[in-house]
């Protein structure tokens, strides 16, 4: 799974903005490296294990000739308290890393395969993510 080598703060404050209602992203909205890309059409928070699961599904569908790029990186720590622990007594321990996705962001890019194979690989990768996506071409 993707994790940063070093972070400035162990725990972040929770951003309570509803990611489904935010304005569309302005950076990373065009396909740069490959021929096809997976673009988010809704916002949400994606954990590193969900991103890794989507990457594996896409790579498996691509085959040996295809190349896949990940355009996002989870750098935001999230915390959780253990099961069956009462309220209070401070914030939970860091459990992993996630990232906030806004609508319009390119998540994955693919090149080196036919259009049908690329669209199928990106569709399979998109089903692993907790937000709605669509396949776009350069």
C-alpha positions in Angstrom: 0.0 0.0 0.0 1.1 3.6 -0.6 2.4 5.5 2.4 4.5 8.6 2.7 8.1 8.2 3.9 7.7 10.9 6.4 4.9 13.2 7.7 5.0 16.5 9.4 2.1 15.7 11.8 1.1 12.2 13.0 -2.6 13.1 13.2 -4.5 15.6 11.1 -7.7 17.3 12.1 -10.8 16.0 10.4 -11.9 18.1 7.5 -15.7 18.0 7.7 -16.4 19.3 4.2 -18.7 17.1 2.2 -16.5 16.0 -0.7 -19.6 15.2 -2.8 -20.6 18.9 -2.9 -17.2 20.6 -3.4 -16.2 22.5 -6.6 -14.5 20.4 -9.3 -10.7 20.0 -9.2 -8.6 22.4 -11.2 -5.3 20.4 -11.1 -4.7 17.0 -12.6 -7.8 17.1 -14.8 -6.3 16.1 -18.2 -4.7 12.9 -19.4 -0.9 13.5 -19.5 1.0 10.3 -19.6 -1.1 7.7 -21.3 -3.9 7.5 -23.9 -6.8 6.8 -21.6 -7.6 7.8 -18.1 -10.0 7.2 -15.2 -11.6 10.4 -14.1 -13.6 10.9 -11.0 -17.1 12.3 -11.5 -17.9 12.6 -7.7 -15.9 13.5 -4.7 -14.9 11.3 -1.8 -12.1 10.0 0.4 -10.0 7.1 -0.9 -7.9 5.0 1.4 -4.5 3.6 0.3 -5.8 0.0 0.4 -8.7 0.9 -1.9 -6.2 2.6 -4.3 -4.0 -0.5 -4.2 -6.9 -2.8 -4.9 -7.9 -0.7 -7.9 -4.3 -0.7 -9.2 -4.1 -4.5 -9.0 -7.5 -5.0 -10.8 -6.4 -2.6 -13.6 -2.9 -4.2 -14.0 -4.4 -7.7 -14.1 -6.8 -6.7 -16.9 -4.1 -4.9 -18.9 -1.8 -7.8 -19.5 1.9 -7.6 -20.1 2.0 -5.0 -22.8 0.0 -2.3 -21.0 1.5 0.4 -18.8 -0.5 2.1 -15.9 0.3 5.3 -14.1 -1.2 6.3 -10.7 -1.8 10.1 -10.7 -2.7 10.5 -7.0 -1.0 9.7 -3.7 -2.5 9.2 -0.2 -0.7 11.5 2.2 -3.5 12.2 4.8 -3.3 10.1 7.9 -6.6 8.8 9.3 -7.2 7.5 12.8 -9.5 5.0 14.4 -10.2 3.8 17.9 -10.2 0.1 18.8 -13.4 -1.9 18.7 -15.7 -1.8 21.8 -13.9 1.2 23.4 -16.1 3.9 25.0 -16.2 7.6 24.0 -13.6 10.0 25.2 -10.0 9.3 26.3 -8.5 11.1 23.4 -8.1 10.6 19.7 -7.4 7.1 18.2 -4.1 5.9 16.8 -3.2 6.4 13.1 -4.5 3.5 11.0 -3.3 4.4 7.5 -3.4 7.0 4.8 -6.1 8.4 2.5 -6.6 11.3 0.1 -9.5 13.6 -0.7 -10.7 13.3 -4.3 -12.6 16.1 -5.9 -14.7 15.7 -9.0 -12.7 15.9 -12.3 -9.4 14.4 -11.0 -7.6 11.9 -13.1 -6.8 8.9 -10.9 -5.2 6.3 -13.3 -3.8 6.5 -16.9 -3.2 3.6 -19.3 -1.2 3.2 -22.5 0.2 0.5 -24.8 -3.0 -1.5 -25.3 -6.1 -1.2 -27.6 -9.0 1.0 -26.7 -11.3 -1.9 -25.7 -8.7 -3.4 -23.3 -7.8 0.0 -21.8 -11.5 0.9 -21.2 -12.2 -2.5 -19.6 -9.1 -2.3 -17.3 -10.0 1.2 -16.2 -13.7 0.2 -15.6 -12.6 -2.7 -13.4 -10.3 -0.4 -11.5 -13.1 2.1 -11.0 -15.4 -0.5 -9.4 -12.9 -0.9 -6.5 -13.2 2.8 -5.6 -15.8 4.4 -3.3 -16.7 7.1 -5.9 -18.2 7.3 -9.3 -15.7 7.4 -12.3 -15.7 7.4 -16.0 -13.1 6.5 -18.7 -11.8 9.4 -20.8 -9.5 9.5 -23.8 -6.7 12.0 -24.6 
